[in-house]
Amino acid sequence: MSASDYFFNINALERGIHRKLTDGMEAHIFPAEQSMASVVVIAPNAVGTIHSHPQEQWSVLIKGGGTRIHDGEQIPVKEGDFWVAPGNCEHGIIGGPEGAVIVDIFAPARPEYTKPGEGFAGQKTD
């Protein structure tokens, strides 16, 4: 691989692995050896499924806003906010009226996200 194979752009998501998480929520995934990044584009007021997974997940809200559900608590989030979900923490997101774009970093990488598919954490058949 060339060094340029390790560089990506938030405006060129087609290089990532596409995954439809739910209606109004799409992810573009960029796996590495020990971790992976996922750029999640959320339509206005789209509701994500509450789920959990063993991987740790850092999230950065880079555009828009919404409500983060984190271990049963609803927390308003806005552009610039970032947070961590420890492994097995139940979580989800509801897009705000303008939608949102979030960058998630998973460690270690999630095996079910290394190919195109649908759903959160294996809830739908890939």
Summary of the structure (lengths in Angstrom):
residues: 126
radius of gyration: 13.7
end to end distance: 28.1
largest distance: 43.9
contacts: 367
relative contact order: 0.26
helix: 8%
strand: 52%
